[in-house]
C-alpha cells in the first residue's frame, strides 16, 4: 500500500520540551479533540478515533559491530473513516 507523507518535523529538543509535546498530545486524546501538527506554514490536523492502534517500537540502526542510532517511536494508526482499529498483542507497560 503506498504511503503519503502528510507532515514531518525533526529537530533536536530537550527532554522537557519533548515531554511537553507528548503531554499536549495526551491531553487532546483524553479530551477527544483533534490534533494539529504545525511547523512554520505547514500543518495537518488529524482526528484519531476512540480506539486507534497504538504502536511502540524501540530500534537500533547501524552496524552490529559499531555505534548506531537508537530510537523510540510512538505511533497512532487507524483506517480512514473508521471509529476503531482491530488487533493488539497484549497490554503495554511503560516503566
N, C-alpha and C positions, 0 to 999 in steps of 0.2 A: 504494500500500500504506500503510495507516495506521501511524503511529508512536506508540509508547507510551513516554513518558519514565519510566525506572526510577530514575534518580538524576541529580542535578545539583549541582555545587558551583562557586561562582565567588567568588574573593576575591583581593585584591592580595597577592602573595607576593614575596619576594626571589628573585633568580636562584638563589642557593644552595638555598633551600627548594624551589623547583621542581625543580632538579636532583636533590635528594634523593628527591622523589616519583617522578620518572622512573626513577631507579636502582632504587627498590623494585619498580616495575612490571617493569623489565628483569630483575631477579633472579628474580621469580616466573615470568616467561616462560621463562627459561633452565632453571629447575628443574621446569617442567611443572606448577606449582602453580596453583590458582585465585587470583583477585584479588578482594579485598574492598575496596570503597569505602565509607567511613564518615564521617559528619559528624553530631555530636550523636546523636540517637536514630535517624537514618535511615541505612540501609546496604543494600548489594546485593553479592552475590558472583557473579562471572562466571568461567566456566571455558573460556578460549579453546582451540580445538582445536590440533593440531600445526601446521597451516598455515592460519591465518586470512589474510584480505586485509588488507594494511597500506596505509592511505591517508594521504598527507601533502598538506596544502594550505597555500599562502601566499595570503592575501587582503587586499584593501584595501576598506573600506566607507566611503562618504561621497561628497560631491560631487567631480566631476572637477576643478573649479577652486578647491578649498579643502582644508583639512586634513581627514583622515579617520581611521579606526581601522584599524590593521594587526593581523593575526593569523597565527599558525602553528598549524595544527590537526593532531593525530596521531590516527588512528582505526584501531582493530582491528575487523574486521567478519567475521561468519560466519553461516551458516544454523543455526538451532537444530537439534539432533540430528545435526549434520554433523561429520565429522572433519577436513574441509579445505574450502578455498574455491578456486574456479577463477578464472582470469583473471590479468591483470597487464600492465603496459606497459613492462617492462624493469627493469634494476637501478637502484635508488635509491642515490644517493650524497649524503652529508651531509658538508660540509667545514667 
